[in-house]
Amino acid sequence: MGSDFNVAIVGGGISGLTLAIALIDAGVNTTIYEAAPKFGEIGAGVAFGPNAARAMELISPKVYDAFIACKTDNIWESKQNTWFTIRVGDARKGDKDGYAKPGLKVGDAWFDVNFTNDYSRGGVYRAHFLDALVKHVPESAAKFGKKLVDVEQATDGSGDVVLRFDDGTTAQHNAVIGCDGIKSKTREIVLGAEDPASRAVFSGKYAYRGLIPMDKAVELLGAEVAQNSNMFFGYHGHLLTFPIEKGRTFNVVAFASRETWEKPNWVVTTSKEEMVADFEGWGKTVQDIVGAMEKPDIWALFMHPPAKTYYKGRVCLLGDAAHATTPHQGAGAGMCIEDSLVLGSLLKDAKNVADVERAFSAYDEVRRPRSLKNVVTSKEAGQLYDFELEGDDLDKVEQNMKHRMEWVWNEDLPAQIEKARKIYQGARANI
Ligand SMILES: Cc1cc2nc3c(=O)[nH]c(=O)nc-3n(C[C@H](O)[C@H](O)[C@H](O)COP(=O)(O)OP(=O)(O)OC[C@H]3O[C@@H](n4cnc5c(N)ncnc54)[C@H](O)[C@@H]3O)c2cc1C
């Protein structure tokens, strides 16, 4: 093993680390530049669907085992195949007796959206999952406190890229892969600062995130709601919950709507009163959950307009840097991991630096349509849950919900790699 080229990865989140593991395993000389003083994730949950777990499995047992060690499924046996149990959460949809439609009370289980394949899936506590990934990245491969501020072409005629950091230092590499998230600097470099798609836009939704100890959640909500995944739909908002940390913690994300976001920060602290006021008029279960949430930070949800390309020359975008999305399909991080799988597989085949750009091109062709589709359908999903897409016509909402995730979950990833390899080999053959 061992490649004749080296790559820099900018950013050590889920994207940067899964890609680094794939590349290091393939013998590619890889350095991660991370702005923060160490690797780290926020203290919140993230759910992975079967496509994400399958991608992890195909990248490396190291990634898959990290997931399996951290993941939590629905606790109840009868809910093992359920993505979310859907409920109407908003009491304003109920009649005077609390019925949202004949036979269905606000807060009751309405229908289950079930997985349609047998691959693993589940929710993880982000910080634990990242820690489990970090163990597989050699210390020597990571440089911290390296905030990228620019990428320039080397002046030595090599065609290399020179990374410029805010501490005044530089680093020269054959190629760079930007895994630097939604506020990506590398995206601006690939698309050009004048391209409006180089910056994320507000999606019209914001979220409160919270963790509640499971015993408290069971006491408050009963075991069925507390120990399994649920979504509560309503007017211009929804709430989702799932168990994490092997069932010790109840993870909540509560969504609401507003037209614009003017504040420079995308995460701001608010008061508990403001959070509770956002769910005034909702049913008892939702109000109980919101009432039990502490530390009410608001997360403004931004998303990227579609990028016209994911690479330029020897600079490539991966993960949120390429296609930051709203979280309404719980598929953003899964798409990041699929990206790492496909680009990692192509770079494994690359023999020299000339092949790297061909690999970027094949990756772009295969990954861009699917990951951009997720951005569009995810925004739409948020509107559906918030009674904005099909209105509050519950039959139409149910119909729309039933199969809308299948294209995400049932992707044939080996076929995707094969397709990317064919494009890449075709480009090599045309040299
Ligand atoms: C509320 C919410 C809930 C979500 N829930 C889910 C879910 O349930 N399931 C799911 O699949 N997805 C979910 N997502 C999406 C998921 O969180 C992201 O897709 C994923 O975390 C992106 O990972 P990333 O590594 O690409 O980017 P990030 O996690 O943003 O990592 C980027 C890294 O780059 C570093 N960096 C940034 N700029 C620079 C720079 N200039 N120089 C050097 N380093 C830099 C950062 O410090 C960071 O370490 C959710 C998102 C939100 C907002």
The ligand as a Tripos MOL2 file, in Angstrom:
@<TRIPOS>MOLECULE
LIG
   53    58     1     0     0
SMALL
NO_CHARGES

@<TRIPOS>ATOM
      1 C1        -30.6220   20.3210   14.4680 C.3       1 LIG1
      2 C2        -29.9210   19.3260   13.5800 C.ar      1 LIG1
      3 C3        -30.2230   17.9690   13.6920 C.ar      1 LIG1
      4 C4        -29.6230   17.0400   12.8360 C.ar      1 LIG1
      5 N1        -29.9690   15.7330   12.9460 N.ar      1 LIG1
      6 C5        -29.4740   14.8440   12.0670 C.ar      1 LIG1
      7 C6        -29.8550   13.4670   12.1450 C.ar      1 LIG1
      8 O1        -30.6140   13.0480   13.0270 O.2       1 LIG1
      9 N2        -29.3400   12.6050   11.2140 N.ar      1 LIG1
     10 C7        -28.4730   13.0300   10.2390 C.ar      1 LIG1
     11 O2        -28.0420   12.1920    9.4210 O.2       1 LIG1
     12 N3        -28.0720   14.3220   10.1640 N.ar      1 LIG1
     13 C8        -28.5480   15.2280   11.0470 C.ar      1 LIG1
     14 N4        -28.1500   16.5210   10.9730 N.ar      1 LIG1
     15 C9        -27.1330   16.8990    9.9670 C.3       1 LIG1
     16 C10       -25.7340   16.5500   10.4710 C.3       1 LIG1
     17 O3        -25.5650   17.1150   11.7440 O.3       1 LIG1
     18 C11       -24.6640   17.0910    9.5190 C.3       1 LIG1
     19 O4        -24.9630   16.6860    8.2010 O.3       1 LIG1
     20 C12       -23.2620   16.5770    9.8820 C.3       1 LIG1
     21 O5        -22.9890   16.7210   11.2480 O.3       1 LIG1
     22 C13       -22.2230   17.3420    9.0730 C.3       1 LIG1
     23 O6        -20.9380   16.8510    9.3560 O.3       1 LIG1
     24 P1        -19.6580   17.5230    8.6860 P.3       1 LIG1
     25 O7        -18.4920   16.7950    9.2400 O.co2     1 LIG1
     26 O8        -19.8220   17.6100    7.2140 O.co2     1 LIG1
     27 O9        -19.6670   19.0270    9.2020 O.3       1 LIG1
     28 P2        -19.4410   19.5740   10.6880 P.3       1 LIG1
     29 O10       -19.9600   18.6390   11.6990 O.co2     1 LIG1
     30 O11       -19.9570   20.9710   10.6880 O.co2     1 LIG1
     31 O12       -17.8570   19.5910   10.8560 O.3       1 LIG1
     32 C14       -17.0610   20.5790   10.2410 C.3       1 LIG1
     33 C15       -15.7030   20.5930   10.9310 C.3       1 LIG1
     34 O13       -14.8630   21.5000   10.2240 O.3       1 LIG1
     35 C16       -14.2380   22.3860   11.1370 C.3       1 LIG1
     36 N5        -14.0250   23.6420   10.4070 N.ar      1 LIG1
     37 C17       -14.9640   24.5240    9.9970 C.ar      1 LIG1
     38 N6        -14.3910   25.5450    9.3270 N.ar      1 LIG1
     39 C18       -13.0620   25.2900    9.3130 C.ar      1 LIG1
     40 C19       -11.9460   25.9810    8.7600 C.ar      1 LIG1
     41 N7        -12.0880   27.1460    8.1030 N.pl3     1 LIG1
     42 N8        -10.7110   25.4470    8.9230 N.ar      1 LIG1
     43 C20       -10.5380   24.2590    9.5860 C.ar      1 LIG1
     44 N9        -11.5780   23.5660   10.1340 N.ar      1 LIG1
     45 C21       -12.8190   24.0770    9.9870 C.ar      1 LIG1
     46 C22       -15.2240   22.5200   12.2880 C.3       1 LIG1
     47 O14       -14.5790   22.9300   13.4780 O.3       1 LIG1
     48 C23       -15.7600   21.0960   12.3670 C.3       1 LIG1
     49 O15       -14.9640   20.2680   13.1760 O.3       1 LIG1
     50 C24       -28.7010   17.4720   11.8390 C.ar      1 LIG1
     51 C25       -28.3610   18.8330   11.7400 C.ar      1 LIG1
     52 C26       -28.9640   19.7530   12.6040 C.ar      1 LIG1
     53 C27       -28.5860   21.2070   12.4600 C.3       1 LIG1
@<TRIPOS>BOND
     1     1     2 1
     2     2     3 ar
     3     2    52 ar
     4     3     4 ar
     5     4     5 ar
     6     4    50 ar
     7     5     6 ar
     8     6     7 ar
     9     6    13 1
    10     7     8 2
    11     7     9 ar
    12     9    10 ar
    13    10    11 2
    14    10    12 ar
    15    12    13 ar
    16    13    14 ar
    17    14    15 1
    18    14    50 ar
    19    15    16 1
    20    16    17 1
    21    16    18 1
    22    18    19 1
    23    18    20 1
    24    20    21 1
    25    20    22 1
    26    22    23 1
    27    23    24 1
    28    24    25 2
    29    24    26 1
    30    24    27 1
    31    27    28 1
    32    28    29 2
    33    28    30 1
    34    28    31 1
    35    31    32 1
    36    32    33 1
    37    33    34 1
    38    33    48 1
    39    34    35 1
    40    35    36 1
    41    35    46 1
    42    36    37 ar
    43    36    45 ar
    44    37    38 ar
    45    38    39 ar
    46    39    40 ar
    47    39    45 ar
    48    40    41 1
    49    40    42 ar
    50    42    43 ar
    51    43    44 ar
    52    44    45 ar
    53    46    47 1
    54    46    48 1
    55    48    49 1
    56    50    51 ar
    57    51    52 ar
    58    52    53 1
@<TRIPOS>SUBSTRUCTURE
     1 LIG1         1 GROUP 0 **** ****
